Amino acid sequence: MTAVAAVAAAAMAVTALPAAAAGHPTARPHHSTVRISGVHADSGRGVRALNQEWVAITNDSRRAVNLSGWKLSDRAGHTYTFHHYTLGGHATVRVHTGYGHDTRRDLFQDRRHSVWDSRDTATLRNEHGRFVADISWGHHDRRHH
């Protein structure tokens, strides 16, 4: 009888692990390991100003998370796709609007125009298009897309 219970428990653990590991959203946001942790928007004009416009993505877990194929977008549909990027455990990366050299801590969208308005929403989706996190500013209307 205990062998059957152990096999059943192991089967449940195996089926639950991929959903959590894939970064699927949960009903309780405190279980998410990746979140949008900050925004600096609507910085003005010019390349220097575009590089000071960013969205910060933080991994709260100890394990690294592969963000390849994940998408960061605004309400107008401007989208940045992460390519070959892994966010380390307990690490944060800033995704800048302008041009620059990508590093572990800073990624650049290489855009010539501002993305994040003074009233906007940044939405993060995983490689399967599933909602991971969002943050809104400049208004009180917070919607999950």
N, CA, C and O atoms as a DFTB+ gen file, in Angstrom:
580 C
 N C O
     1  1       0.805      -1.177       0.000
     2  2       0.000       0.000       0.000
     3  2       0.858       1.255       0.000
     4  3       0.536       2.209      -0.709
     5  1       1.946       1.288       0.776
     6  2       2.804       2.466       0.805
     7  2       3.539       2.655      -0.514
     8  3       3.821       3.790      -0.899
     9  1       3.853       1.586      -1.205
    10  2       4.510       1.707      -2.512
    11  2       3.585       2.393      -3.507
    12  3       4.038       3.216      -4.302
    13  1       2.303       2.070      -3.475
    14  2       1.334       2.702      -4.369
    15  2       1.220       4.182      -4.046
    16  3       1.167       5.004      -4.961
    17  1       1.181       4.543      -2.768
    18  2       1.087       5.945      -2.352
    19  2       2.335       6.709      -2.779
    20  3       2.237       7.853      -3.222
    21  1       3.510       6.090      -2.650
    22  2       4.761       6.746      -3.036
    23  2       4.794       6.993      -4.538
    24  3       5.214       8.062      -4.979
    25  1       4.356       6.013      -5.330
    26  2       4.319       6.177      -6.787
    27  2       3.346       7.280      -7.166
    28  3       3.649       8.096      -8.036
    29  1       2.180       7.321      -6.526
    30  2       1.182       8.360      -6.817
    31  2       1.731       9.734      -6.454
    32  3       1.547      10.686      -7.213
    33  1       2.400       9.856      -5.314
    34  2       2.972      11.143      -4.902
    35  2       4.067      11.579      -5.872
    36  3       4.147      12.755      -6.225
    37  1       4.902      10.650      -6.303
    38  2       5.964      10.973      -7.258
    39  2       5.372      11.418      -8.585
    40  3       5.883      12.353      -9.202
    41  1       4.308      10.768      -9.037
    42  2       3.670      11.149     -10.298
    43  2       3.092      12.549     -10.215
    44  3       3.195      13.317     -11.172
    45  1       2.480      12.898      -9.074
    46  2       1.933      14.239      -8.901
    47  2       3.042      15.272      -8.890
    48  3       2.876      16.347      -9.468
    49  1       4.172      14.985      -8.249
    50  2       5.290      15.923      -8.196
    51  2       5.859      16.162      -9.580
    52  3       6.195      17.297      -9.916
    53  1       5.977      15.120     -10.392
    54  2       6.520      15.253     -11.745
    55  2       5.589      16.091     -12.610
    56  3       6.066      16.907     -13.399
    57  1       4.280      15.917     -12.485
    58  2       3.365      16.700     -13.313
    59  2       3.269      18.137     -12.832
    60  3       2.999      19.021     -13.645
    61  1       3.478      18.412     -11.555
    62  2       3.411      19.784     -11.047
    63  2       4.680      20.563     -11.346
    64  3       4.609      21.777     -11.535
    65  1       5.817      19.927     -11.395
    66  2       7.094      20.607     -11.584
    67  2       7.191      21.376     -12.896
    68  3       7.605      22.535     -12.860
    69  1       6.839      20.813     -14.056
    70  2       6.997      21.582     -15.279
    71  2       6.173      22.870     -15.293
    72  3       6.646      23.870     -15.834
    73  1       4.984      22.895     -14.736
    74  2       4.178      24.117     -14.723
    75  2       4.869      25.201     -13.913
    76  3       4.901      26.356     -14.339
    77  1       5.415      24.863     -12.771
    78  2       6.105      25.855     -11.958
    79  2       7.414      26.273     -12.610
    80  3       7.764      27.453     -12.594
    81  1       8.128      25.335     -13.175
    82  2       9.415      25.643     -13.790
    83  2       9.260      26.490     -15.038
    84  3      10.153      27.272     -15.362
    85  1       8.155      26.355     -15.741
    86  2       7.955      27.111     -16.971
    87  2       7.540      28.549     -16.708
    88  3       7.415      29.323     -17.656
    89  1       7.323      28.936     -15.460
    90  2       6.975      30.305     -15.145
    91  2       5.521      30.636     -15.400
    92  3       5.188      31.797     -15.640
    93  1       4.653      29.650     -15.355
    94  2       3.231      29.892     -15.561
    95  2       2.706      30.748     -14.424
    96  3       3.129      30.589     -13.280
    97  1       1.782      31.659     -14.731
    98  2       1.234      32.482     -13.656
    99  2       0.405      31.636     -12.704
   100  3      -0.163      30.610     -13.080
   101  1       0.354      32.087     -11.486
   102  2      -0.457      31.394     -10.495
   103  2      -1.486      32.360      -9.944
   104  3      -1.404      33.567     -10.173
   105  1      -2.446      31.831      -9.222
   106  2      -3.468      32.683      -8.620
   107  2      -2.879      33.542      -7.517
   108  3      -3.426      34.596      -7.191
   109  1      -1.768      33.104      -6.938
   110  2      -1.104      33.864      -5.882
   111  2       0.194      34.441      -6.427
   112  3       1.138      33.686      -6.663
   113  1       0.276      35.757      -6.635
   114  2       1.443      36.362      -7.255
   115  2       2.735      36.160      -6.485
   116  3       3.808      36.237      -7.084
   117  1       2.679      35.905      -5.177
   118  2       3.920      35.749      -4.418
   119  2       4.662      34.467      -4.785
   120  3       5.792      34.281      -4.336
   121  1       4.072      33.577      -5.583
   122  2       4.747      32.365      -6.021
   123  2       5.567      32.589      -7.283
   124  3       6.389      31.744      -7.638
   125  1       5.362      33.704      -7.964
   126  2       6.097      33.988      -9.182
   127  2       7.539      34.324      -8.828
   128  3       7.793      35.050      -7.867
   129  1       8.470      33.804      -9.595
   130  2       9.875      34.086      -9.323
   131  2      10.397      35.251     -10.144
   132  3      11.401      35.860      -9.772
   133  1       9.742      35.578     -11.252
   134  2      10.174      36.686     -12.101
   135  2       9.097      37.756     -12.062
   136  3       7.910      37.459     -12.200
   137  1       9.516      39.008     -11.872
   138  2       8.565      40.111     -11.779
   139  2       9.153      41.365     -12.412
   140  3      10.363      41.470     -12.608
   141  1       8.282      42.309     -12.726
   142  2       8.717      43.630     -13.159
   143  2       8.909      44.431     -11.884
   144  3       7.952      44.668     -11.147
   145  1      10.139      44.849     -11.621
   146  2      10.461      45.454     -10.335
   147  2      10.628      46.966     -10.389
   148  3      10.776      47.601      -9.345
   149  1      10.609      47.558     -11.580
   150  2      10.753      48.999     -11.657
   151  2      10.634      49.510     -13.074
   152  3      10.788      48.763     -14.040
   153  1      10.354      50.811     -13.182
   154  2      10.203      51.457     -14.480
   155  2      10.743      52.880     -14.377
   156  3      10.508      53.572     -13.386
   157  1      11.459      53.303     -15.395
   158  2      11.824      54.710     -15.535
   159  2      11.390      55.090     -16.940
   160  3      12.035      54.714     -17.918
   161  1      10.291      55.839     -17.039
   162  2       9.633      56.078     -18.325
   163  2       9.634      57.547     -18.713
   164  3       9.842      58.435     -17.887
   165  1       9.390      57.777     -20.029
   166  2       9.179      59.114     -20.580
   167  2      10.306      60.061     -20.203
   168  3      10.071      61.087     -19.564
   169  1      11.537      59.720     -20.598
   170  2      12.725      60.448     -20.174
   171  2      13.088      61.657     -21.024
   172  3      14.006      62.396     -20.666
   173  1      12.411      61.878     -22.114
   174  2      12.773      63.003     -22.967
   175  2      13.202      62.536     -24.341
   176  3      12.775      61.478     -24.802
   177  1      14.037      63.309     -24.992
   178  2      14.458      63.011     -26.367
   179  2      15.949      62.717     -26.448
   180  3      16.717      63.075     -25.555
   181  1      16.346      62.060     -27.531
   182  2      17.755      61.777     -27.783
   183  2      18.166      60.411     -27.292
   184  3      17.483      59.788     -26.479
   185  1      19.322      59.945     -27.811
   186  2      19.827      58.610     -27.469
   187  2      20.094      58.491     -25.980
   188  3      19.752      57.478     -25.369
   189  1      20.691      59.497     -25.396
   190  2      20.985      59.440     -23.954
   191  2      19.697      59.284     -23.150
   192  3      19.648      58.491     -22.211
   193  1      18.658      60.032     -23.509
   194  2      17.376      59.932     -22.805
   195  2      16.757      58.554     -23.005
   196  3      16.180      58.001     -22.069
   197  1      16.864      57.990     -24.205
   198  2      16.300      56.662     -24.464
   199  2      16.989      55.594     -23.627
   200  3      16.356      54.618     -23.223
   201  1      18.280      55.768     -23.363
   202  2      18.994      54.794     -22.546
   203  2      18.660      54.937     -21.066
   204  3      18.934      54.033     -20.276
   205  1      18.068      56.073     -20.686
   206  2      17.626      56.259     -19.304
   207  2      16.171      55.847     -19.124
   208  3      15.629      55.923     -18.021
   209  1      15.543      55.414     -20.206
   210  2      14.182      54.871     -20.155
   211  2      14.313      53.353     -20.105
   212  3      14.870      52.749     -21.022
   213  1      13.801      52.729     -19.032
   214  2      13.986      51.295     -18.865
   215  2      12.880      50.668     -18.034
   216  3      12.126      51.338     -17.329
   217  1      12.822      49.341     -18.153
   218  2      11.973      48.506     -17.301
   219  2      12.894      47.471     -16.669
   220  3      13.686      46.833     -17.364
   221  1      12.792      47.304     -15.358
   222  2      13.633      46.340     -14.631
   223  2      12.865      45.042     -14.416
   224  3      11.704      45.054     -14.007
   225  1      13.524      43.928     -14.696
   226  2      12.979      42.588     -14.499
   227  2      13.839      41.913     -13.436
   228  3      15.064      41.881     -13.552
   229  1      13.196      41.371     -12.399
   230  2      13.917      40.764     -11.280
   231  2      13.527      39.298     -11.128
   232  3      12.357      38.934     -11.246
   233  1      14.530      38.467     -10.863
   234  2      14.337      37.055     -10.548
   235  2      14.537      36.900      -9.048
   236  3      15.654      37.048      -8.554
   237  1      13.465      36.604      -8.320
   238  2      13.525      36.484      -6.868
   239  2      13.966      35.108      -6.382
   240  3      14.144      34.908      -5.180
   241  1      14.142      34.169      -7.284
   242  2      14.532      32.821      -6.856
   243  2      16.050      32.675      -6.834
   244  3      16.778      33.552      -7.300
   245  1      16.509      31.565      -6.289
   246  2      17.943      31.267      -6.268
   247  2      18.423      30.711      -7.603
   248  3      19.610      30.780      -7.921
   249  1      17.495      30.159      -8.381
   250  2      17.852      29.530      -9.653
   251  2      17.756      30.515     -10.807
   252  3      16.895      31.395     -10.818
   253  1      18.635      30.362     -11.763
   254  2      18.588      31.183     -12.971
   255  2      17.343      30.825     -13.785
   256  3      16.879      29.685     -13.754
   257  1      16.809      31.809     -14.512
   258  2      15.636      31.605     -15.352
   259  2      15.993      31.993     -16.779
   260  3      16.459      33.105     -17.028
   261  1      15.775      31.075     -17.715
   262  2      16.032      31.349     -19.123
   263  2      14.894      32.198     -19.669
   264  3      13.759      31.727     -19.752
   265  1      15.178      33.445     -20.045
   266  2      14.160      34.350     -20.564
   267  2      14.085      34.346     -22.091
   268  3      13.328      35.126     -22.669
   269  1      14.848      33.492     -22.745
   270  2      14.837      33.443     -24.210
   271  2      13.424      33.207     -24.722
   272  3      12.759      32.252     -24.319
   273  1      12.972      34.083     -25.612
   274  2      11.641      33.992     -26.173
   275  2      10.580      34.734     -25.377
   276  3       9.452      34.879     -25.848
   277  1      10.918      35.213     -24.172
   278  2       9.976      35.997     -23.382
   279  2       9.796      37.358     -24.037
   280  3      10.690      37.837     -24.735
   281  1       8.637      37.985     -23.814
   282  2       8.338      39.265     -24.446
   283  2       7.926      40.301     -23.408
   284  3       7.167      40.020     -22.481
   285  1       8.456      41.518     -23.596
   286  2       8.105      42.670     -22.784
   287  2       7.426      43.658     -23.712
   288  3       8.009      44.054     -24.722
   289  1       6.192      44.070     -23.389
   290  2       5.459      44.948     -24.307
   291  2       4.749      46.060     -23.559
   292  3       4.518      45.978     -22.353
   293  1       4.402      47.118     -24.318
   294  2       3.632      48.223     -23.763
   295  2       2.203      48.142     -24.271
   296  3       1.869      47.243     -25.043
   297  1       1.358      49.071     -23.848
   298  2      -0.056      49.045     -24.248
   299  2      -0.242      49.290     -25.735
   300  3      -1.234      48.841     -26.309
   301  1       0.690      49.993     -26.377
   302  2       0.575      50.288     -27.813
   303  2       1.045      49.122     -28.675
   304  3       0.908      49.168     -29.898
   305  1       1.596      48.079     -28.061
   306  2       2.031      46.908     -28.818
   307  2       3.505      46.874     -29.168
   308  3       3.944      45.945     -29.846
   309  1       4.299      47.866     -28.724
   310  2       5.752      47.786     -28.920
   311  2       6.252      46.601     -28.102
   312  3       5.935      46.483     -26.919
   313  1       7.028      45.729     -28.727
   314  2       7.443      44.495     -28.057
   315  2       8.937      44.284     -28.169
   316  3       9.525      44.470     -29.235
   317  1       9.544      43.897     -27.068
   318  2      10.946      43.490     -27.022
   319  2      10.963      42.002     -26.710
   320  3      10.314      41.556     -25.764
   321  1      11.708      41.227     -27.507
   322  2      11.841      39.791     -27.273
   323  2      13.244      39.497     -26.755
   324  3      14.235      39.908     -27.359
   325  1      13.321      38.792     -25.648
   326  2      14.612      38.388     -25.088
   327  2      15.202      37.282     -25.963
   328  3      14.521      36.306     -26.280
   329  1      16.471      37.438     -26.353
   330  2      17.160      36.439     -27.170
   331  2      18.391      35.939     -26.411
   332  3      19.240      36.734     -26.010
   333  1      18.483      34.648     -26.221
   334  2      19.668      34.025     -25.604
   335  2      20.068      34.740     -24.322
   336  3      21.222      35.135     -24.156
   337  1      19.118      34.902     -23.427
   338  2      19.410      35.594     -22.177
   339  2      18.880      34.787     -20.997
   340  3      17.726      34.359     -20.987
   341  1      19.743      34.588     -20.004
   342  2      19.375      33.912     -18.771
   343  2      19.579      34.889     -17.625
   344  3      20.667      35.440     -17.458
   345  1      18.523      35.103     -16.830
   346  2      18.582      35.992     -15.681
   347  2      18.976      35.162     -14.462
   348  3      18.270      34.233     -14.070
   349  1      20.107      35.511     -13.878
   350  2      20.627      34.768     -12.741
   351  2      19.707      34.829     -11.530
   352  3      18.782      35.638     -11.464
   353  1      19.988      33.952     -10.580
   354  2      19.229      33.944      -9.337
   355  2      19.460      35.220      -8.551
   356  3      20.586      35.713      -8.480
   357  1      18.401      35.760      -7.961
   358  2      18.448      37.005      -7.187
   359  2      19.105      38.132      -7.981
   360  3      19.879      38.916      -7.431
   361  1      18.796      38.210      -9.265
   362  2      19.393      39.221     -10.145
   363  2      18.310      40.076     -10.794
   364  3      17.144      39.689     -10.871
   365  1      18.729      41.244     -11.256
   366  2      17.842      42.174     -11.953
   367  2      18.523      42.627     -13.233
   368  3      19.731      42.864     -13.257
   369  1      17.739      42.744     -14.295
   370  2      18.233      43.289     -15.556
   371  2      17.351      44.466     -15.935
   372  3      16.135      44.420     -15.749
   373  1      17.960      45.522     -16.467
   374  2      17.208      46.657     -16.985
   375  2      17.160      46.553     -18.498
   376  3      18.186      46.377     -19.156
   377  1      15.954      46.664     -19.042
   378  2      15.762      46.643     -20.488
   379  2      15.580      48.100     -20.918
   380  3      14.521      48.692     -20.711
   381  1      16.631      48.667     -21.521
   382  2      16.653      50.062     -21.944
   383  2      16.029      50.194     -23.332
   384  3      16.094      49.265     -24.138
   385  1      15.433      51.336     -23.604
   386  2      14.802      51.574     -24.898
   387  2      15.837      51.828     -25.992
   388  3      15.676      51.336     -27.109
   389  1      16.874      52.570     -25.703
   390  2      17.843      53.017     -26.705
   391  2      18.868      51.980     -27.118
   392  3      18.654      50.774     -26.996
   393  1      20.004      52.493     -27.618
   394  2      21.087      51.665     -28.146
   395  2      22.180      51.470     -27.107
   396  3      22.442      52.355     -26.293
   397  1      22.811      50.310     -27.142
   398  2      23.920      50.041     -26.247
   399  2      24.406      48.620     -26.406
   400  3      23.894      47.857     -27.224
   401  1      25.402      48.275     -25.612
   402  2      25.988      46.942     -25.618
   403  2      25.342      46.126     -24.496
   404  3      25.427      46.501     -23.326
   405  1      24.699      45.017     -24.850
   406  2      24.036      44.169     -23.861
   407  2      25.048      43.586     -22.876
   408  3      26.132      43.149     -23.261
   409  1      24.670      43.590     -21.605
   410  2      25.466      42.972     -20.541
   411  2      24.534      42.115     -19.696
   412  3      23.350      41.988     -20.010
   413  1      25.062      41.524     -18.624
   414  2      24.223      40.745     -17.713
   415  2      23.161      41.607     -17.047
   416  3      22.058      41.134     -16.772
   417  1      23.490      42.879     -16.785
   418  2      22.604      43.769     -16.030
   419  2      21.814      44.744     -16.892
   420  3      20.848      45.340     -16.416
   421  1      22.206      44.917     -18.151
   422  2      21.560      45.889     -19.028
   423  2      21.384      45.317     -20.427
   424  3      22.340      44.856     -21.049
   425  1      20.143      45.354     -20.913
   426  2      19.829      44.956     -22.280
   427  2      19.264      46.178     -22.994
   428  3      18.682      47.056     -22.356
   429  1      19.432      46.239     -24.322
   430  2      19.016      47.404     -25.093
   431  2      18.110      46.978     -26.239
   432  3      18.402      46.022     -26.958
   433  1      16.993      47.712     -26.400
   434  2      16.037      47.420     -27.461
   435  2      16.495      47.977     -28.807
   436  3      15.977      47.571     -29.847
   437  1      17.450      48.893     -28.805
   438  2      17.974      49.522     -30.029
   439  2      16.877      50.265     -30.790
   440  3      16.763      50.137     -32.009
   441  1      16.081      51.032     -30.073
   442  2      15.012      51.830     -30.685
   443  2      15.439      53.294     -30.768
   444  3      16.255      53.767     -29.978
   445  1      14.877      53.985     -31.726
   446  2      15.169      55.406     -31.920
   447  2      14.114      56.313     -31.302
   448  3      14.293      57.530     -31.259
   449  1      13.012      55.731     -30.822
   450  2      11.921      56.515     -30.250
   451  2      11.485      55.912     -28.923
   452  3      11.631      54.713     -28.690
   453  1      10.955      56.751     -28.073
   454  2      10.480      56.333     -26.760
   455  2       9.396      55.262     -26.890
   456  3       8.591      55.295     -27.820
   457  1       9.382      54.324     -25.961
   458  2       8.361      53.279     -25.910
   459  2       7.399      53.542     -24.759
   460  3       6.182      53.509     -24.941
   461  1       7.938      53.801     -23.594
   462  2       7.144      53.888     -22.374
   463  2       6.646      55.308     -22.174
   464  3       7.433      56.232     -21.973
   465  1       5.329      55.473     -22.233
   466  2       4.701      56.777     -22.052
   467  2       4.570      57.111     -20.566
   468  3       4.829      56.269     -19.706
   469  1       4.168      58.341     -20.277
   470  2       3.982      58.741     -18.880
   471  2       2.796      58.016     -18.250
   472  3       2.694      57.940     -17.026
   473  1       1.894      57.478     -19.087
   474  2       0.773      56.630     -18.638
   475  2       0.822      55.371     -19.484
   476  3       0.489      55.410     -20.669
   477  1       1.227      54.266     -18.900
   478  2       1.424      53.059     -19.702
   479  2       1.356      51.825     -18.815
   480  3       1.204      51.920     -17.597
   481  1       1.470      50.669     -19.452
   482  2       1.545      49.380     -18.772
   483  2       2.623      48.547     -19.447
   484  3       2.623      48.400     -20.669
   485  1       3.534      48.006     -18.663
   486  2       4.529      47.063     -19.163
   487  2       4.044      45.663     -18.802
   488  3       3.697      45.391     -17.652
   489  1       4.026      44.776     -19.798
   490  2       3.561      43.406     -19.585
   491  2       4.666      42.437     -19.985
   492  3       5.279      42.587     -21.042
   493  1       4.914      41.452     -19.144
   494  2       5.907      40.421     -19.404
   495  2       5.191      39.099     -19.622
   496  3       4.362      38.687     -18.810
   497  1       5.522      38.432     -20.740
   498  2       4.944      37.114     -21.058
   499  2       6.083      36.136     -21.316
   500  3       7.141      36.511     -21.821
   501  1       5.845      34.876     -20.960
   502  2       6.882      33.869     -21.175
   503  2       6.935      33.437     -22.642
   504  3       6.210      33.971     -23.481
   505  1       7.792      32.476     -22.936
   506  2       8.002      32.021     -24.318
   507  2       6.768      31.373     -24.928
   508  3       6.707      31.186     -26.143
   509  1       5.783      31.026     -24.104
   510  2       4.526      30.442     -24.591
   511  2       3.423      31.486     -24.704
   512  3       2.283      31.156     -25.031
   513  1       3.761      32.753     -24.432
   514  2       2.783      33.830     -24.509
   515  2       1.916      33.954     -23.272
   516  3       0.943      34.708     -23.271
   517  1       2.253      33.226     -22.221
   518  2       1.464      33.271     -20.993
   519  2       1.890      34.445     -20.123
   520  3       3.077      34.750     -20.008
   521  1       0.914      35.094     -19.515
   522  2       1.156      36.233     -18.635
   523  2       2.063      35.842     -17.475
   524  3       1.857      34.812     -16.832
   525  1       3.083      36.685     -17.209
   526  2       3.958      36.492     -16.062
   527  2       3.777      37.640     -15.076
   528  3       3.588      37.409     -13.881
   529  1       3.833      38.882     -15.571
   530  2       3.736      40.047     -14.686
   531  2       3.391      41.283     -15.500
   532  3       3.594      41.328     -16.713
   533  1       2.866      42.282     -14.808
   534  2       2.696      43.587     -15.433
   535  2       2.794      44.669     -14.371
   536  3       2.717      44.398     -13.173
   537  1       2.966      45.894     -14.836
   538  2       2.994      47.048     -13.954
   539  2       2.456      48.234     -14.747
   540  3       2.799      48.426     -15.913
   541  1       1.615      49.018     -14.100
   542  2       1.034      50.205     -14.728
   543  2       1.451      51.436     -13.946
   544  3       1.707      51.360     -12.745
   545  1       1.519      52.565     -14.627
   546  2       1.857      53.812     -13.964
   547  2       1.132      54.968     -14.657
   548  3       0.693      54.854     -15.801
   549  1       1.023      56.065     -13.943
   550  2       0.404      57.258     -14.487
   551  2      -1.110      57.247     -14.395
   552  3      -1.747      58.222     -14.794
   553  1      -1.704      56.188     -13.887
   554  2      -3.152      56.075     -13.707
   555  2      -3.422      54.943     -12.734
   556  3      -2.511      54.198     -12.373
   557  1      -4.644      54.816     -12.317
   558  2      -4.989      53.794     -11.331
   559  2      -5.601      52.549     -11.956
   560  3      -6.005      51.636     -11.236
   561  1      -5.676      52.497     -13.268
   562  2      -6.302      51.379     -13.959
   563  2      -5.276      50.283     -14.187
   564  3      -4.507      50.368     -15.143
   565  1      -5.235      49.266     -13.352
   566  2      -4.280      48.159     -13.485
   567  2      -5.020      46.967     -14.062
   568  3      -5.935      46.428     -13.440
   569  1      -4.624      46.568     -15.233
   570  2      -5.268      45.421     -15.902
   571  2      -4.225      44.388     -16.275
   572  3      -3.114      44.725     -16.683
   573  1      -4.594      43.125     -16.130
   574  2      -3.745      42.027     -16.588
   575  2      -4.196      41.680     -17.993
   576  3      -5.391      41.527     -18.248
   577  1      -3.253      41.557     -18.894
   578  2      -3.564      41.288     -20.306
   579  2      -3.399      39.828     -20.610
   580  3      -3.615      39.406     -21.746
